[in-house]
């Protein structure tokens, strides 16, 4: 009918649910239909007014004019407390308020269906890069390079989230970076010790200990 908001439209692709359209607003969703919430801050980011004050009539009507009101609880005993990325004790009613705030402002966190593929490419790329660096550089250079790459992955993810509203998980690239760095350095150390042991055993019968130590330190 003319003048009325059209019914919601759910967009589905081969990978699952993509979005929900309400009027002119498109809400990005995960393949399972979940929405990533763009939290504005810890609990009490949105103003609270006691229901008792409303019933007593002690609240100025101007405080409520033009506002969307959510009726909910924040007491611990009523068991409507949740955990958010910004607060360990977050009232469930404020989750609903945050969702509506995201929809009205159209400030969503997006995770496109091609994101898992990009993360897989990132995992392979960072894994190969740190492998090449460890094979080429000395220990101190690899430590510095690993720290630089790790911070680059972390802050790159944060920058993308803040500026583009797209969530790229840094978890698996960081895990691959850490595992590659640890395993390859241990392997490199083991081979180095085996080489030193070989020189010590091979030359200790023919030359002095000082010469053997120098050969083990600089085998070339």
GIPE-V94615 format. One record per run of one state. SS is the DSSP state (H for helix, E for strand, - for the rest). FROM is the first residue (numbers start at 1). TO is the last residue. Records with the same first field share a line. If there is no record, write none. Layout:
SS->FROM-TO, FROM-TO
//
This chain:
-->1-8, 14-15, 23-24, 29-50, 57-60, 64-75, 79-80, 85-86, 106-109, 111-114, 137-138, 165-165, 167-170, 204-208, 218-220
E->9-13, 16-22, 25-28, 81-84, 87-91, 110-110, 166-166
H->51-56, 61-63, 76-78, 92-105, 115-136, 139-164, 171-203, 209-217
//
